[in-house]
Amino acid sequence: MRSPRISTPAAGLLAAAALLFAFGGPASQAAFGTPAASASAAPTAQPAVEQGSPYISTHLYFGTGRHNGNPPITEEEFNKFVADVVTPRFPSGLTLQEGRGQWRDKEGDINRERSYELTVMYPVREAAARNADIEYIRRLYCKTWELESVGRADVRALVDF
């Protein structure tokens, strides 16, 4: 009876497996002196530590370009809208960032304009009431400036202040 032949790659795999079983862990543990996990207690992944309360972070995207040859919405006009319309609905705070945006309108034209991203955060339990406020803000901005839309993105988050 002939003895089985083991090719070189298979022999290498067998040797690595034998080392793993003999030393109880990867070669890096033996080489760097870190303790190997015991055979009776398999290592487990530590759960991520989550901190904060469940909130929704709503991001609104306001463009400032207007149609029909009307001048763009000025910084002063936009800030007045935020002060008069947004702040009373979100008095606890908000974040406003200026940017450059582009979007395709209903006629297929690409519009590039100065834009603003407004972020408000609120507890998940207030989502229904806050949704009404956010939709009011979006509709009023479009109506006031004769615009097609204000973009909206909602993200669930854990928030801690």
PECORCOR-V658747 format. One line per field, one symbol per residue. phi: phi as a letter, one per 20 degrees, with the letter a starting at -180 (. if undefined). psi: psi as a letter, one per 40 degrees, with the letter a starting at -180 (. if undefined). burial: I if it has 24 or more other ideal C-beta (glycine too) atoms within 12 Angstrom, else O. Layout:
phi=???
psi=???
burial=???
This chain:
phi=.effedfgffffffffffffffdmafgffffdmefefffecffcffffedcodfcdddddddedfcelmffffffffffffffedegfecffqacccebdcbbeefeneeddbfbcdddccbfgfegfffgfffffgfffffffdldeacfbcdcfbeccd
psi=hiiihhidddddddddddddddeeiidddddeeihiiiddghiihhihhhiaihihhhhhhhieiiifeiiihidddddddddddddddgeeiihhhiahiiihieeeihhhiiihhhhiiiideeddddddddddddddddddefidihihhhhiihhh.
burial=OOOOOOOOOOOOOOOOOOOOOOOOOOOOOOOOOOOOOOOOOOOOOOOOOOOOOOIIIIIIIIIIIOOOOOOOIOOOOIOOIIOOIIOOIIOOOIOIOOOOOOIOOOOOOOIOIIIIIIIIIIOOOOOOOIOOIIOOIIOOIIOOIOIOOIIIOOOOOOOOO
